[in-house]
Amino acid sequence: MKHEENTESKKNNLEDIISEANVLRWKSGSNFHDDIMDSLYKDASDIAKSVINYTGEKKAFSFDKKVDRILTNKFLGFPVMLLMLMGVFWLTIVGANYPSRFLSYILIDVIHTFLKSAADSVGIPVLISGFLFDGVYLAGAWVVSVMLPPMAIFFPLFTLLEDLGYLPRVAFNLDNYFRKVGAHGKQALTMTMGYGCNAAAVLSARIIDSPRERLIAIITNNFSLCNGRWPTQILISTIFIGALAPTYLASIVSASSVVIVSLLGVFFVFVVSYGLSKTLLKGEPSFFSLELPPYRTPKLLSVLYTSFIDRTLLVLWRAIVFAFPAGAVIWLISNIYIGDKVIAEHMTDFFDPFGLLIGLNGIIIVAYIVAVPANEIVLPTVFMLIVLTSKMTGIGEGSGVLFDMENTASIEELLRAGGWTLLTAVNLMLFSLLHNPCSTTVFNIYKETKSIKWTSVATLLPLFIGIIVCFLVAFIWRLFV
């Protein structure tokens, strides 16, 4: 009973309050509903003024909007993007030289020499020590010394741009172009990561939700020059392309040729993406809401962990695993005789007519066959095979032993002694761009697609395109030069 009286009392009090409020609103001549609507319209007007530019009014932009006016501008966005990526590549290439030399000295000059001496001192047969240390170990050492430094520089820089909030702007700039060829705007990010490592870029394609467009991104990623192919591009362009220009322009001409090759790779990304979207992977491009996150200060520890643990070490370990058997094969074919020649010589003789037809030679073809596990060992394999097949003395450390040469003049002398011409150099640069993925990338493609069919397409399609392009260049070259 008492509870009911309290409830009734509260109800009466509430009614009195509402009545008094209505009296006050009536006396003031105001309307409660109108007051609310006026407030809403005022808030909406304030919001509109902050995002819409009215003629004659002063523009009010936040820091993010001012920066985005440059980075996402249809005229300025692309030059800034190219300069940013070229800066990352330059830092990667230049910065990797010193740690690469240091690792090469430790792993090859010191440890490899020690292992060979130790094997000789305990009486291990030359064939066994050669197979284990000159073949298996040396290939792994080359992969680590050449692959680790650029990856350890590129991936932190890439992750830094990602954490900073710049990479979504890259996707924004390229989204329209990728949609026009039937692909996804986020493919711009996977393509960019491919310049560090194609194997890691295949894994990054998970950010694309559409299975069809994710598959297009995976198949075409090999057209991005990975860090294992940059040394080939730079060395060959320096020796053969830069030599065509005056000394003071040589470096600019050689660097420009490498940039042209990398841009040619972007061209093939769009062309092949369009072809796939119209044939094997038909479908409408999906639309996605690309939210441009605010610029923020990167978290250094997170950047280092993501780039080094999740990307660099994972990919490097898989590359080493595949490099070991490659080293074994290279040593075996260089030391096992059939008749009066080793297997490697028979292979180069067999592939030489085909290689010359497409503007290359048998040595290059064999080098790319046996160095499928890692692009990093292509050049050392080429040097070793030239010495082996040309019966040169005083260069290298024996049959099947991979080696490098720091002196550019000595490398040029070696290559020209092997019959290399300007056509060989140009087509090697093209074939380095347009050939099958390394075995680590192929493995990742299969892991991501779970399909032998699509793994085969991703592996053989760029190789087929590379052969056709090299053949056409060689045909036109011989026709007019």
C-alpha positions in Angstrom: 0.0 0.0 0.0 2.8 2.3 0.9 4.6 1.4 -2.3 1.6 2.4 -4.4 1.3 5.7 -2.6 5.0 6.5 -3.4 4.5 5.6 -7.0 1.5 7.8 -7.3 3.3 10.6 -5.6 6.2 10.4 -8.1 3.8 10.3 -11.0 2.1 13.5 -9.8 5.4 15.2 -9.3 6.5 14.3 -12.8 3.2 15.6 -14.3 3.7 18.9 -12.3 7.2 19.3 -13.7 6.1 18.7 -17.3 3.2 21.1 -16.8 5.5 23.8 -15.5 7.8 23.3 -18.4 5.0 23.7 -20.9 3.9 26.9 -19.1 7.5 28.3 -19.3 7.7 27.4 -23.1 4.3 29.0 -23.7 5.2 32.1 -21.8 8.5 32.5 -23.7 6.7 32.0 -27.0 9.1 29.1 -27.9 8.3 25.6 -29.3 10.2 22.6 -28.0 10.1 20.7 -31.3 11.4 23.8 -33.2 14.2 24.2 -30.7 15.4 20.6 -31.3 15.2 21.0 -35.1 17.0 24.3 -35.0 19.8 22.7 -33.0 20.1 19.7 -35.5 20.2 22.0 -38.5 22.9 24.1 -36.8 25.0 21.0 -36.2 24.5 19.8 -39.7 25.5 23.2 -41.1 28.7 23.1 -39.0 29.6 19.7 -40.3 28.9 20.6 -43.9 31.1 23.7 -43.6 34.0 21.6 -42.5 33.8 19.2 -45.5 32.4 21.3 -48.3 34.2 24.2 -50.0 31.9 27.1 -50.6 32.9 29.8 -53.1 34.4 32.8 -51.5 34.8 31.1 -48.1 38.1 30.4 -46.5 39.0 26.7 -46.8 39.5 24.9 -43.5 41.5 21.7 -43.8 43.1 19.5 -41.2 46.7 18.4 -41.6 45.5 15.1 -43.1 43.4 16.8 -45.7 46.3 19.1 -46.7 48.6 16.2 -47.2 46.0 14.2 -49.1 45.5 17.1 -51.4 49.0 16.3 -52.7 49.3 12.5 -52.2 45.9 11.7 -53.8 45.9 14.4 -56.4 45.4 13.0 -60.0 48.3 15.0 -61.2 50.7 15.1 -58.3 49.8 11.8 -56.6 51.6 9.6 -59.2 54.9 11.5 -59.3 55.1 11.6 -55.5 54.3 7.8 -55.5 57.0 7.0 -58.0 59.5 9.2 -56.1 58.6 7.5 -52.8 59.0 4.0 -54.2 62.2 4.9 -56.0 63.5 6.2 -52.7 62.7 2.9 -51.0 64.4 1.0 -53.8 67.4 3.2 -53.7 67.8 2.8 -50.0 67.3 -0.9 -50.3 69.9 -1.4 -53.1 72.5 1.0 -51.8 72.0 0.0 -48.1 72.2 -3.7 -48.8 75.6 -3.5 -50.4 77.6 -3.3 -47.2 75.8 -5.9 -45.1 75.8 -8.2 -48.2 79.6 -7.9 -48.5 80.0 -8.5 -44.8 77.8 -11.6 -44.8 79.5 -12.9 -48.0 82.9 -12.5 -46.3 81.7 -14.3 -43.1 79.7 -17.1 -44.7 81.8 -17.7 -47.8 85.4 -16.4 -47.3 85.6 -17.5 -43.6 83.2 -20.3 -42.8 83.3 -22.0 -46.2 87.1 -21.9 -46.2 87.1 -23.3 -42.6 84.7 -26.1 -43.5 86.8 -27.1 -46.5 90.1 -27.1 -44.5 88.4 -29.1 -41.7 87.2 -31.7 -44.2 90.6 -32.0 -45.7 92.3 -32.3 -42.2 90.0 -35.2 -41.1 90.3 -37.0 -44.4 86.8 -36.6 -45.8 86.9 -37.6 -49.5 87.0 -34.6 -52.0 83.8 -35.7 -53.7 81.8 -35.7 -50.4 83.3 -32.4 -49.1 82.7 -30.8 -52.5 79.1 -32.0 -52.6 78.4 -30.8 -49.1 80.4 -27.6 -48.8 80.9 -26.4 -52.4 77.4 -27.4 -53.4 74.8 -27.6 -50.7 76.3 -25.1 -48.2 77.6 -22.6 -50.7 74.2 -22.2 -52.4 72.5 -21.6 -49.0 75.3 -19.1 -48.1 74.8 -17.2 -51.3 71.0 -16.9 -50.8 71.5 -15.6 -47.2 74.2 -13.1 -48.1 72.4 -11.7 -51.2 68.7 -12.1 -50.0 68.8 -11.2 -46.3 70.1 -7.6 -46.4 67.7 -6.1 -49.0 64.8 -7.9 -47.4 65.8 -6.6 -44.0 65.8 -3.1 -45.4 62.8 -3.2 -47.8 60.2 -4.8 -45.6 60.7 -2.5 -42.6 60.5 0.5 -45.0 57.4 -1.0 -46.7 55.8 -1.7 -43.3 56.7 1.8 -42.1 54.8 3.3 -45.0 51.9 1.0 -44.3 51.8 1.9 -40.6 52.2 5.6 -41.4 49.0 5.4 -43.5 50.6 6.1 -47.0 50.0 2.7 -48.7 46.2 3.0 -48.6 46.8 6.3 -50.6 48.7 4.3 -53.2 45.8 1.8 -53.5 43.4 4.9 -53.8 45.5 6.3 -56.7 45.6 3.0 -58.6 42.2 1.7 -57.8 40.5 3.1 -60.9 43.1 1.6 -63.2 43.0 -1.8 -61.7 39.2 -1.8 -61.8 39.3 -1.0 -65.5 41.3 -4.2 -66.2 38.9 -6.3 -64.0 41.2 -6.4 -61.0 41.0 -5.1 -57.4 42.4 -1.8 -56.2 44.2 -3.5 -53.3 46.3 -5.3 -56.0 48.4 -2.1 -56.0 49.6 -3.0 -52.5 50.5 -6.6 -53.4 52.2 -5.5 -56.6 54.3 -3.0 -54.6 55.3 -5.6 -52.0 56.4 -7.8 -54.9 59.3 -5.4 -55.5 60.7 -6.7 -52.2 59.8 -10.4 -52.5 57.2 -12.1 -54.7 56.9 -14.9 -52.2 55.9 -12.5 -49.5 53.6 -10.6 -51.9 51.7 -13.8 -52.7 50.9 -14.1 -49.0 49.8 -10.4 -48.8 47.1 -11.0 -51.4 45.0 -12.2 -48.5 43.9 -8.6 -48.1 41.8 -9.0 -51.2 38.4 -10.5 -50.3 37.3 -11.6 -53.8 38.7 -15.0 -54.7 38.8 -14.2 -58.4 40.6 -10.9 -57.9 43.0 -12.4 -55.3 43.9 -15.0 -57.9 44.6 -12.4 -60.5 46.9 -10.6 -58.0 48.8 -13.8 -57.2 49.3 -14.8 -60.9 50.5 -11.4 -62.0 52.8 -10.6 -59.0 55.8 -12.2 -60.6 56.0 -9.2 -63.0 57.2 -7.1 -60.1 61.0 -7.2 -59.9 61.9 -8.8 -56.6 65.1 -8.0 -54.7 66.7 -11.2 -56.1 66.5 -9.8 -59.7 67.7 -6.3 -59.0 71.4 -7.2 -59.0 71.1 -8.8 -62.4 69.3 -5.7 -63.8 71.8 -3.3 -62.3 74.9 -5.2 -63.3 73.9 -5.9 -66.9 72.6 -2.3 -67.4 75.9 -0.9 -66.0 78.1 -3.0 -68.2 76.2 -3.0 -71.5 73.6 -0.2 -71.5 75.6 2.5 -69.6 78.6 1.9 -71.9 76.6 3.2 -74.8 76.5 6.7 -73.3 79.3 9.2 -72.5 81.0 8.6 -69.2 79.2 11.5 -67.4 75.8 10.1 -68.5 76.6 6.4 -68.1 75.1 6.0 -64.6 71.9 7.9 -65.5 71.4 5.9 -68.7 71.9 2.5 -66.9 69.6 3.5 -64.0 67.0 4.7 -66.5 67.1 1.4 -68.3 66.4 -0.5 -65.0 63.5 1.9 -64.3 62.1 1.2 -67.8 62.3 -2.5 -67.2 60.4 -2.2 -63.9 57.7 0.0 -65.5 57.4 -2.6 -68.3 56.6 -5.1 -65.5 53.8 -2.8 -64.3 52.5 -2.7 -67.9 52.4 -6.5 -68.0 50.6 -6.6 -64.7 47.8 -4.5 -66.2 47.8 -6.4 -69.6 47.8 -9.9 -68.1 45.2 -8.9 -65.4 42.9 -7.6 -68.2 43.5 -10.8 -70.2 42.7 -13.1 -67.3 39.6 -11.1 -66.3 38.3 -11.6 -69.9 39.2 -15.3 -70.3 40.1 -17.7 -67.5 38.9 -15.5 -64.7 35.8 -13.7 -66.1 33.8 -11.5 -63.7 32.9 -8.0 -62.7 35.4 -6.2 -60.6 34.1 -5.9 -57.0 33.7 -2.5 -55.3 35.1 -1.8 -51.9 35.0 1.0 -49.5 38.6 2.2 -49.2 38.9 4.1 -45.9 41.9 6.4 -45.9 43.1 6.1 -42.3 44.5 9.1 -40.5 48.3 9.6 -40.6 49.8 8.3 -37.5 53.2 7.8 -35.8 54.4 4.3 -36.7 54.9 1.8 -33.8 58.6 0.9 -34.2 58.5 -2.4 -32.4 55.4 -3.5 -34.3 57.0 -2.5 -37.6 60.2 -4.4 -36.8 58.3 -7.5 -35.7 55.9 -7.6 -38.7 58.6 -6.9 -41.2 61.4 -9.1 -39.8 59.7 -12.0 -38.2 56.5 -12.4 -40.3 58.0 -11.5 -43.6 61.8 -11.6 -43.8 62.7 -14.7 -41.8 59.7 -16.7 -43.0 60.5 -16.1 -46.7 64.2 -16.4 -46.2 63.9 -19.8 -44.4 61.8 -21.2 -47.3 64.4 -19.9 -49.8 67.2 -21.5 -48.0 65.4 -24.8 -47.9 65.0 -24.7 -51.7 68.5 -23.4 -52.2 70.2 -26.4 -50.6 69.0 -29.0 -53.3 69.8 -26.4 -56.0 73.4 -26.2 -54.8 73.6 -30.0 -54.8 72.3 -30.2 -58.4 74.7 -27.4 -59.6 77.7 -29.2 -58.1 76.7 -32.6 -59.5 76.0 -31.5 -63.1 79.4 -29.7 -63.0 81.4 -32.7 -61.8 79.7 -35.8 -63.2 81.1 -36.7 -66.6 79.3 -38.3 -69.5 81.9 -39.1 -72.1 84.5 -36.3 -72.2 82.1 -33.6 -70.9 80.3 -32.9 -67.6 76.5 -32.9 -67.6 76.4 -29.1 -67.5 78.3 -28.9 -70.8 75.9 -31.3 -72.4 73.0 -29.2 -71.1 74.5 -25.9 -72.4 75.2 -27.4 -75.8 71.6 -28.8 -76.0 70.0 -25.4 -75.0 72.4 -23.2 -77.0 70.4 -23.2 -80.3 67.2 -22.3 -78.5 68.9 -19.8 -76.3 70.5 -18.0 -79.3 67.1 -18.1 -81.2 65.6 -15.9 -78.4 68.7 -13.7 -78.1 70.2 -15.5 -75.1 72.5 -18.5 -74.9 72.6 -22.0 -73.5 74.4 -21.0 -70.4 71.7 -18.5 -69.4 69.0 -21.1 -70.0 70.8 -23.7 -67.9 71.5 -21.1 -65.1 67.8 -20.3 -64.9 66.8 -23.9 -64.8 69.1 -25.0 -62.0 68.7 -21.7 -60.1 64.9 -21.9 -60.0 65.0 -22.1 -56.2 66.4 -18.6 -55.9 67.1 -15.8 -58.4 69.9 -14.7 -56.1 72.2 -17.5 -57.4 71.6 -16.9 -61.1 74.6 -14.6 -61.7 77.1 -16.8 -59.7 75.8 -19.8 -61.7 76.3 -18.0 -65.0 79.9 -17.0 -64.0 80.7 -20.5 -63.0 79.3 -22.1 -66.2 81.1 -19.6 -68.4 84.4 -20.5 -66.8 83.5 -24.2 -67.0 82.4 -24.4 -70.6 85.1 -22.0 -71.8 87.9 -24.0 -70.0 89.2 -20.8 -68.4 91.9 -21.0 -65.8 92.7 -18.8 -62.8 89.0 -17.7 -62.4 86.7 -19.2 -59.7 87.5 -22.0 -57.4 86.6 -25.1 -59.4 83.7 -26.8 -61.2 80.4 -26.4 -59.4 81.7 -23.8 -57.0 79.6 -20.6 -57.2 81.6 -17.4 -57.1 81.1 -13.6 -57.6 83.2 -10.9 -59.0 83.3 -7.4 -57.4 85.3 -5.8 -60.3 82.8 -4.7 -63.0 85.6 -4.6 -65.6 86.5 -8.2 -64.8 82.9 -9.3 -65.1 82.5 -7.5 -68.5 85.7 -9.3 -69.7 84.3 -12.6 -68.6 80.9 -12.1 -70.2 82.3 -10.9 -73.5 84.7 -13.9 -73.5 81.5 -16.0 -73.2 80.1 -14.5 -76.4 77.8 -11.9 -74.8 76.6 -9.0 -76.9 74.3 -6.0 -76.4 71.3 -8.2 -77.6 72.2 -10.8 -75.0 72.2 -8.1 -72.3 68.9 -6.6 -73.3 67.1 -9.9 -73.5 68.6 -11.1 -70.2 67.1 -8.0 -68.6 63.8 -8.8 -70.2 64.0 -12.5 -69.3 64.9 -11.6 -65.8 61.6 -9.7 -65.6 59.5 -12.2 -67.6 60.3 -15.7 -66.4 58.8 -18.3 -64.1 58.7 -17.5 -60.3 61.3 -18.9 -58.0 60.4 -22.2 -56.2 59.6 -20.3 -52.9 57.0 -18.2 -54.7 55.6 -21.3 -56.5 55.3 -23.0 -53.1 53.5 -20.1 -51.6 51.2 -19.9 -54.6 50.2 -23.5 -54.1 49.7 -23.0 -50.4 47.4 -20.0 -51.1 45.4 -21.4 -54.0 45.4 -25.1 -53.1 45.3 -25.8 -56.8 47.8 -27.4 -59.1 46.0 -25.8 -62.1 46.4 -22.2 -60.9 49.9 -22.8 -59.6 50.9 -24.1 -63.1 49.2 -21.1 -64.8 51.1 -18.7 -62.4 54.4 -20.5 -63.1 54.2 -21.1 -66.9 52.3 -18.0 -68.1 55.2 -15.5 -67.3 57.7 -17.9 -68.8 55.7 -18.2 -72.0 55.4 -14.4 -72.2 59.2 -14.0 -71.5 60.1 -16.4 -74.4 57.8 -14.7 -76.8 59.0 -11.2 -75.9 62.7 -12.2 -76.2 62.1 -14.0 -79.5 60.4 -10.9 -80.9 63.1 -8.5 -79.7 65.8 -10.8 -81.2 64.0 -11.1 -84.5 63.5 -7.3 -84.8 67.1 -6.7 -83.6 68.6 -9.0 -86.2 66.3 -7.5 -88.9 67.4 -3.9 -88.4 70.7 -3.9 -86.5 
